[in-house]
Amino acid sequence: MPSVLSPILSRRPAVRRATTLDLAPAAVPVPGIGRDIEVKFASGRDELEEAFQLVAANYRARGYEAASSKPLRFTPYHALPDTRTLVAKHAGHVVATFSAVLDNTLLGLPMESLYGAEIAALRNKGHRLLETTSLADTGLGLREFLQVFVALIRMGMQYHTAQGGDAYVITVNPRHASFYSKVLGFLPLGPCRAYACVQDAPAEAFWVTNDLLKERAPRMYGEIFGEPLPEAALVAPRLPRHLVRHFARQSNLGDSTTAEAVLDYHEQYGSARRW
């Protein structure tokens, strides 16, 4: 079992884990485009597998992941009980996706390997964080991508807020930095650095809170929070153990040992979320 988890597992008393119902999330149409595209929280093996395949294909095409016979990009952070994957679908197929990793005491956030001090400073200020990772898309025009991406962000931010969260962090290639700062109101969090998990490609860190979004990008704030999504759309089932094992085996980054430790923790103690 990884050393990062051993001290936590050894000192926590066992508690009975509450049973949850894995309800199918409702889909929400993306407005303002010519095709019927819907966004939703991913559920079911086929939907999730297609999302992780798309991420692997995108990352390899951009040089962010080495070529591999394993078809998925699935990391130990996806095994965390509070991580959720969002998808946009057209004609039954995934055309865009990202994953939302809620801050936790087991593995922390993916970007901490590069921006540990910066994340610690946000935590010390009391922020409840979500990191957006594994963004990928296929077959979308520029206008379609923007509308789809905003629809996914809307769903992710409303979900995070409903869970008690208030802040969002992300690492992006510098060429995409202006979109996050100008359109979404993100502020720089850390300087450009080589990021090992994407083959040492350059990355910059950004962050925003709900309040900063309202202050810096009020129009976008209204688009994201102006109309609450239906409760059925914010149902976000966690990955069951057998799917975590399956996806981890199909990814170079799966790390089955860490994934098993995360699953064992959840079975014994429940959520590892920091709040």
C-alpha positions in Angstrom: 0.0 0.0 0.0 1.4 3.4 -0.8 3.1 5.3 2.0 0.9 8.3 1.4 -2.1 6.4 2.5 -0.6 4.1 5.3 -0.6 6.7 8.1 -4.1 7.8 7.4 -5.5 4.2 7.3 -3.7 3.2 10.4 -5.0 6.0 12.6 -8.6 6.3 11.5 -11.3 4.3 13.4 -13.5 2.2 11.2 -17.0 3.6 10.6 -20.0 2.2 8.8 -20.2 3.6 5.2 -23.6 4.9 4.2 -25.1 3.2 1.3 -25.8 5.4 -1.8 -28.0 4.9 -4.8 -26.2 5.2 -8.1 -28.9 7.1 -9.9 -28.5 7.9 -13.6 -27.7 11.6 -14.0 -30.0 13.7 -16.2 -28.6 15.3 -19.4 -28.9 19.0 -20.1 -29.0 20.4 -23.7 -26.2 22.7 -24.8 -27.8 26.0 -26.0 -26.9 28.1 -29.0 -25.5 25.5 -31.4 -26.9 23.7 -34.4 -26.4 20.1 -33.3 -28.1 18.3 -30.4 -25.4 18.0 -27.8 -26.1 17.3 -24.2 -23.9 17.5 -21.1 -24.1 15.2 -18.1 -22.1 13.4 -15.4 -20.7 10.2 -16.8 -22.2 7.0 -15.6 -21.9 3.4 -16.8 -18.9 1.5 -18.1 -19.3 2.4 -21.8 -19.7 6.1 -21.2 -16.8 6.4 -18.9 -14.6 4.2 -21.0 -15.3 6.4 -24.1 -14.4 9.5 -22.1 -11.1 8.1 -20.9 -10.3 6.8 -24.4 -10.9 10.3 -25.8 -8.5 11.9 -23.2 -5.8 9.3 -24.1 -6.2 10.0 -27.8 -6.1 13.8 -27.3 -3.1 13.7 -25.0 -1.1 11.4 -27.2 -1.9 13.5 -30.3 -0.6 16.6 -28.5 2.5 14.9 -27.2 1.2 15.0 -23.6 1.3 11.2 -23.2 3.7 8.6 -24.7 2.3 6.1 -27.2 0.9 3.0 -25.6 -1.0 -0.1 -26.3 -3.3 0.7 -23.3 -6.3 2.6 -24.5 -7.3 4.8 -21.6 -5.9 7.8 -19.6 -7.1 6.9 -16.0 -5.1 8.0 -12.9 -5.4 7.2 -9.2 -7.2 10.5 -8.8 -10.1 9.1 -10.8 -10.3 6.3 -8.1 -11.1 8.8 -5.4 -14.7 8.5 -4.2 -15.4 12.2 -4.8 -13.9 12.6 -8.3 -16.5 13.0 -11.0 -16.2 12.9 -14.8 -18.4 15.1 -17.0 -19.2 14.4 -20.6 -20.8 16.1 -23.6 -22.5 13.7 -26.0 -23.8 13.8 -29.5 -25.7 11.0 -31.2 -24.8 8.7 -28.3 -21.0 9.4 -28.4 -18.8 11.4 -26.1 -17.5 14.5 -27.9 -16.0 16.4 -24.9 -15.0 15.5 -21.3 -13.2 16.7 -18.2 -12.8 15.3 -14.7 -13.4 17.2 -11.5 -11.1 16.2 -8.6 -12.4 17.5 -5.2 -9.7 18.3 -2.7 -9.0 15.4 -0.4 -6.8 14.1 2.4 -5.6 11.0 0.6 -3.9 12.0 -2.6 -4.5 15.8 -2.6 -4.9 17.4 -6.0 -2.9 16.4 -9.2 -1.3 19.8 -9.6 0.3 19.7 -6.1 3.2 17.9 -7.6 4.0 21.1 -9.4 2.3 23.8 -7.3 2.3 22.4 -3.8 3.0 25.7 -2.0 0.4 27.6 -4.0 -2.3 25.0 -3.2 -1.4 25.0 0.5 -1.8 28.7 0.6 -5.3 28.5 -0.8 -6.2 25.8 1.7 -4.8 28.0 4.5 -7.2 30.7 3.5 -10.1 28.3 3.9 -10.9 27.7 0.3 -12.6 24.4 -0.7 -11.0 23.4 -3.9 -11.8 21.5 -7.1 -9.2 20.8 -9.8 -10.3 20.4 -13.4 -8.3 17.7 -15.2 -8.3 15.5 -18.3 -10.0 18.0 -20.7 -10.5 16.5 -24.2 -12.8 17.0 -27.2 -13.3 15.7 -30.7 -15.1 16.9 -33.8 -16.2 20.2 -32.4 -16.0 23.5 -34.3 -14.6 26.5 -32.4 -18.0 28.0 -31.6 -19.4 24.6 -30.6 -16.4 23.9 -28.4 -16.9 27.2 -26.5 -20.6 26.5 -25.9 -20.0 22.9 -24.9 -17.1 23.8 -22.6 -19.2 26.5 -20.9 -22.0 24.1 -20.4 -19.7 21.6 -18.8 -18.2 24.2 -16.6 -21.6 25.4 -15.5 -22.5 21.8 -14.5 -19.2 21.3 -12.7 -19.3 24.6 -10.8 -22.9 24.2 -9.7 -22.1 20.7 -8.5 -19.1 21.9 -6.6 -21.0 24.7 -5.0 -23.8 22.3 -4.0 -21.1 20.2 -2.3 -19.9 23.2 -0.2 -17.0 24.1 -2.5 -16.1 27.7 -3.5 -12.8 27.6 -5.5 -11.4 26.1 -8.7 -7.9 25.5 -9.8 -6.4 24.4 -13.1 -3.2 24.0 -15.0 -3.2 24.9 -18.7 -0.8 25.2 -21.5 0.3 28.9 -21.7 -1.3 29.3 -25.1 -4.8 28.8 -23.5 -4.1 31.1 -20.5 -5.9 34.2 -22.0 -9.2 32.3 -22.3 -9.3 31.4 -18.6 -8.3 34.9 -17.4 -10.4 37.0 -19.8 -13.5 34.8 -20.2 -13.7 33.0 -16.9 -12.0 35.5 -14.6 -9.2 33.2 -13.4 -6.2 34.7 -11.7 -2.6 33.4 -12.1 -1.6 31.0 -9.3 1.9 30.0 -10.3 4.5 30.6 -13.0 5.1 28.5 -16.1 6.8 25.2 -15.2 7.5 21.9 -17.0 4.8 19.4 -16.0 6.0 15.8 -15.8 2.5 14.2 -16.0 2.2 15.7 -19.6 5.7 14.8 -20.8 7.2 18.0 -19.4 5.0 20.3 -21.5 4.8 23.8 -20.2 2.0 24.5 -17.7 0.7 27.6 -15.8 -1.6 27.5 -12.8 -4.8 29.5 -12.4 -7.5 29.8 -9.8 -10.9 31.5 -9.2 -13.6 31.5 -6.6 -17.3 32.0 -7.1 -17.0 35.6 -5.7 -14.0 36.4 -8.0 -15.9 35.0 -11.0 -18.8 37.3 -10.2 -16.5 40.3 -9.8 -14.2 39.7 -12.7 -16.5 38.1 -15.3 -20.1 39.0 -14.2 -21.6 38.0 -17.6 -20.1 34.5 -17.3 -21.1 34.3 -13.7 -24.7 34.9 -14.7 -24.5 32.3 -17.4 -23.1 29.7 -15.0 -25.1 30.4 -11.8 -28.1 32.5 -13.1 -30.4 29.5 -13.5 -30.0 26.5 -11.2 -29.7 23.1 -13.0 -32.3 20.5 -12.1 -31.4 18.3 -9.1 -31.5 15.3 -11.3 -28.7 16.7 -13.5 -26.4 17.1 -10.4 -26.6 13.5 -9.5 -23.0 12.2 -9.8 -22.5 8.5 -9.0 -19.1 7.4 -7.9 -17.1 4.7 -9.7 -17.7 1.2 -8.3 -14.7 -0.9 -7.3 -14.9 -3.2 -10.3 -14.8 -0.3 -12.8 -11.9 1.3 -11.0 -10.0 -1.9 -11.3 -10.9 -2.3 -14.9 -9.9 1.2 -15.9 -6.7 1.1 -13.9 -5.6 -2.0 -15.8 -6.3 -0.2 -19.1 -4.1 2.8 -18.4 -0.3 3.4 -18.2 -1.1 5.8 -15.3 -3.6 3.5 -13.5 -1.3 2.5 -10.6 -3.5 -0.3 -9.4 -1.8 -0.4 -6.0 -2.8 3.1 -5.2 -6.2 2.7 -6.6 -6.8 -0.4 -4.3 -5.7 1.6 -1.3 -8.0 4.4 -2.2 -10.9 1.9 -2.6 -10.1 0.3 0.8 -10.1 3.6 2.5 -13.5 4.5 1.1 -14.9 1.1 2.1 -13.8 1.6 5.7 -14.1 5.4 6.3 -16.2 6.9 3.5 -15.3 10.2 1.8 -11.8 11.6 2.0 -12.9 15.1 1.1 -11.3 17.9 3.1 -14.6 19.4 4.2 
